[in-house]
Amino acid sequence: MSSLPIPGAEAQKHSQQLCELIHQDIKLQGGWIPFSRFMELALYAPGLGYYSAGASKFGTTGDFTTAPELSSLFGRTLAHQLAEIMSLTTPYILELGAGSGKLALDILTELERLEQLPATYSILEVSADLRQRQQQLLTQHLPQLMERVQWLDALPERISGAVIGNEVLDALPVHLLLWSDSQLFERGVASNNNQFIWQDQSATTPSLLELARLISVPNNYLSEISLTARGLVSSLCERLSTGALIFIDYGFGGREYYHPQRSSGTLMCHYRHHAHDDPFYHVGLQDITAHVDFTAVAESAIDHGANLLGYTSQAHFLINGGITELISDVSPGNLREYLPLSAQIQKLTSPAEMGELFKVIALGKGIDAPLRNFLTGDKSRLL
């Protein structure tokens, strides 16, 4: 950890306040909390959690770079898929966790160009700080469309149209489970001399036990189960009357997720563009994520009446959606404009970059026709 940047005094003070809150929660819970609770507080504690506080998170000045921050071509290509879904259902879009607001900006800009704007673009954002940043960005660049944009505090009771979540599921709290000597343990967090330490207890949560019994792994195998991700997908599908959910994230199908060689799980932290595996490092100043089990996502949707409409890599999703056509009006001879756009497409679609690690899944109701961005490169067999 000595290679990581050292936060300033104010940031360290902020982290210490959050640590004190979590230590108090551990004390109130009898000296131990599941890691899912630690992750929830570290990321979302009001005013103190990573996503609730005011530090920059996205782009070159933050801790990681998402596809929308990398290139407007990402959101513009996604907009074409959303336009198709709206044409089949209702002119409505719900974005979950809109980050800096850049994706919403690019989607709405492209849909305005296509003359296929939604009647309403809703954003469900739990962070007051991020919500303010989103409002400022959209007001600055799209003042003429602000009457169409609304921010929500909870999921709508009924949804018809398109729902999108880009790098949302990976940031939802996960339970850490250890399969050892035919027993199942849940890894949690305890306090020792005002420091966080790992501590395992016998798993007792019925839903975790039920899911864990279906997973075949070697002895001494540590991995994650996200009840929160399953719950979110289930709630969305219960509310969805017609339309499609599209989730874009890094992850695998269930067989690959619980591969015998992945015996230490997928938990990862991101701080100032450095990746490491210690969630106790400067709590509240770093992102904590886990890869997405897309099989679990699909099963949760199907259990609540939705259909699998497509599952593919980000590369195929974007190429099917026409990302290369979006730069066709820029001459290759115009190197100043063409080369940066070409480099962005390479970053988004290359197997060595984001193209294969990131997957896209579509789940829906009332849609029978194949969606354009999933026409080739189907990976449903891997779920």
N, C-alpha and C positions, 0 to 999 in steps of 0.2 A: 504493500500500500504506500510505501515511501515514494513511489514514482508518480503518485497522483498529485494534482495541484492542491495547494493548501488554501482553504477558504479564508476570507477576511474575518476580522474580529466580529463585525455585525452578523455575518452569516453563521459563525460559530456560536454566537449568543443565541441566535434563532434556533439552531439545532439543539442546543442545550435545553431550551424551553420545551421543545417537543419531546426530548428524551425524558424530562421530568414528568411530563404528562403521561407518557407510556409507562414509566416506572410506577406511577400512581395507579394506573389501570391494572398493572400486573398485581400490585398489592391488593387492590379491591377484589380481584378475581382469585385470591387465595395463593398468589405467588407464581402463577403460570398462566400464559395465554397462548392459544394456537397461533401459529405463524400468520394465518389469515387475518387475525385481529391486529397483529403487529403491522402487517403490510397495509391494512386499511387505515390505521392511524398515521403511519409514516407518509402515506400518500394523500390522505383526504381529511385529516383532522382539521376542523374549521380554523382558518387563520394561520395554521402552523404547518400542515401537511404539504408535501412537495407540490401537489397540484392546486393547493388552496392559497399558497403564499405568492408573493409578487416577483420572485426571481425569474429571469429569462430562462426558458426551457428548450426552445426550439431554435434550429438554425446554428450558424457559426458561433454566435455568442452564447448559446445555451449548452445543453448536455448531449443532445443528439439531433440528427437531421431526419425529418420525415420526407416522404415522397412529395407532398405538396410544397414544402419549403425548398426542395431541390429544383422543382420545375413546375411551371404552370401547365405544361403539357399533360401532367398527370390528371389534374382536375378537369381540364378541358376534354380529355378522352373519356373520363368517367361521366361527364355531363351527357355525352351522346347515349350512354347506356341508360342513364336516368330518364332521358327524354323518351326512350323507347318504352320503359316501364310506365311512365306517366301516360303515354298514348294508349296503353292497354288497360289502364285503370283510372287513376285520378291525378290531376295536376298538383301534386303535393309531395314535398320532400321533407324528411326528418333526418337531421344529422345528429349523431350521438358523439359528444365530446369533441367539439370543433377546434380544439387547440388554439392556435393563434388566429384562426378565422381565414387563413389563406386558402384552404380547400373550398370553403363556401364562396369566397371571392371569385376563384377561378371557375367554379361550376356556374355561378350565376352570370358571370361575364360571358361564358360560352353559350349558355342557354338564351341569353338576351340576343346574342348574335344570330342564333338559330331561330329566333322568334318562337321559342318553346318554353317560356318561363313558367314556373309553377305559380299557382295562385297564392300559395303560402310556402315559405321555406322556414321550417321550425328548427331550432337548435336547442338540444337538451344539454345543458352545461352545469355541472355541480360546483364549479369553481367561480366564485364571484370575481376574482382577479382576471381569469381568462375570459369570462363573459364581457368584462369591461374592455379588454383588448380587442375582442371580436367586434364589439359595437363600434369602437373607434376606427378600426380598419375598414369595415364595410361602409360606415358613414362617410369616410374620407374618399373612398373610391367608387362607391355605388349609391350616392345619395338618392338617386331617382328610383331605386328599388327598395328602399328601407321600409316602405309601407307593406311590403310583402314578407319581411323577415320578422320573426318573433322568437323570443327566448322562453323556454319552458323550465319549470322546476320539477316536473314529474312527467312520466309517459302519458300520452293521451289515452283516453279510455278506448277510442276506436281509431284505427289507422287504415287509410286506403291510399296507396301511392308507393313511393320509394323511401326506404330507410337505409342509411349508410353509416358505417362505423369503420373509420380508418385508424388502425392501431389503437383500438379501444379495448378489445378483449384481453390483450396481453397485459394491460395495466390493472386488471381486476384482481382482487385478492385471491390467493390460492392457499389450499391446505397442503402442507408437506407431510408425506407419508413414507414410512420406512417398513418394507417387508423384510422381516428377519426371523429365521428359525421358525417358520410357520406361524408367526405372530405378526400382527399389524400394529405399528406404533405411529402416533402423530407427533411430529416434531414441532415444538413450540418454543417460547421465549420466556426466560426467567431473569431475575435480577441477582447479581452477586457483587457486593461492594460498589453499588451504583453503576455497574456495567451490565450490558445485556449478554446473556449466555444461552446457548442451545440446550434444550432439555426435552427428552422424549418421554411420552406417556402412552399407555395402552389406548388405542383408538376406541372411542365409545360412541361417536356420532353415528346413528343408524344409517343415514344416507351415505356417509363415507364408507362404512363397512359394506353396504350393499354394492356400491360401485367398485370397491377394491377387490371384492371376490371375483369380479368378472375380468380382472386384469392378471395375466400370467407373466410373472417376472422372476428372475433369479433371486437367490438368497442375498440379503444385505443390499437391497435395491431401494434407492431414494428417488422419489419423483413427486409430481404435483397432481392434484385434482382441484379444479376450479368449480365449486358449487355456485359461485356468484355468476360466472359466465353462463353456466347452464340456466340459472334462474333468469338472467336478463333475456336470453334467447327465448325461453319459455314464455315470459311475460309479453315480449313483442309479438310472438306468434298467436298468443291468446287474443291480443288486441287487433291483430291484422285481419281485416275482412277480405280485401283484395290488394294485391301488390307484391313487392319483393323486398327482402332484406339483403343487403350486400355488405359483407365483412371482408376487410382487407387487412392481413396481418401476417406475421411470421409464425410458422408452426408446421405441424405434420398431421397426417392421419393417425389414428390410434395405434396401429401396429408399429409404425415408425417412432411414434412418440414414446412408447414403452419398449423400445428396442433393447435387447439385453446389454448392449454396449453403452447405452445411455443411463448408466447406473447412478449417476449423481444428479439427475434431473436437469432442468433447463433454466433454473433461476439465474437472473442476470441483473446487474446494476449498471447504470450509466451516469457518469459524472464528468462533465467538461470533455466530452467525446472520448472518454476512457471507459472501457468495459471491464468489469470485475465481478466477483461473486460474493462480496461481503455486504449484506444488507444493513449491518450495524455501523457502517462507516458514515459519519456525518449525516445522521438520520434527518430527513426533511430537506436535504440539499441535493439528493440524488434520486433518480428514477429507479424503481424496482419493477422488474417484469418477469414473466414466464411465457414460454412459447405456448401457442394455442393448440389444443387438441381438437382438430376440426371434425373428427368423428363424433366426439361428444357434442359439439355444436349442432351437427346434422341430426343426431339422435334426439336431442332436446326439441328441435324444430318439428321433426316428424311426429314425435309423441304428442305434440300440441297442434296437429292438423295441417302442418305446412308440408310442402314438397321440396325436394332437392332440385333446384333448377340449373345448377352448374357448380363445378369445382375445378379450378385450374390454377396455373401459376400466374403471377403478376405479369410476366412477359407475354404469355398468350392472351391474357385479358386485355392488355393495352394494345397489342398488335392487332388482335381481332377488332378492337374498337377504333382502329384507324389512327393510332398515334403518329405513324410516319406520314400520313396524309396531311396532318396539321402543319407540317413544315414544307409542303409541296410548293407553296407560293414564295418560298425563300430560295433564291438561286444558290446552288452549290458554289458558284463563283464568288458570291458575296461572303467571303470567309469570316468577316467580323460577326455576321449574324448567324450564318449556317453552322459553323463549327461549335459554338456553345450549345445550340439546340441539338445537334447530333450527339454531343457528349452527354447531354442530359438523357436522351433516349437510351444511349448505351448504359448509363448508370441504372436506369429504371428497368431495363429488360435483359441485361447480360446475366447469364447464369453465375458468373463470378461476382456479381454485385447484388442487386435486389431482385433480379428477374425470377429466380427459382426459389430462394428462401421464402419470399413473400407469396402467399396464396390468396385466392379470392373465392369466396363461397357465396352462392345466391340461393335463397330459400324463399318460397312464396306460396301464395294462394290465388286461385282464379287466373293463372297465367299458364297457357298450354304451349304457346309457340316458343321455340328455343330462343334464348336471349343472344343478341348479336356478339357480345363480348366473350361468349363461351362456345362459339361454334366449332373451334378446333382446340386441341390440347386438353381434352377432357381427362381429368385425374380422379374421377369418382371411384374408380377401382381401388384407390389407395385409402379410401375412408373405411 
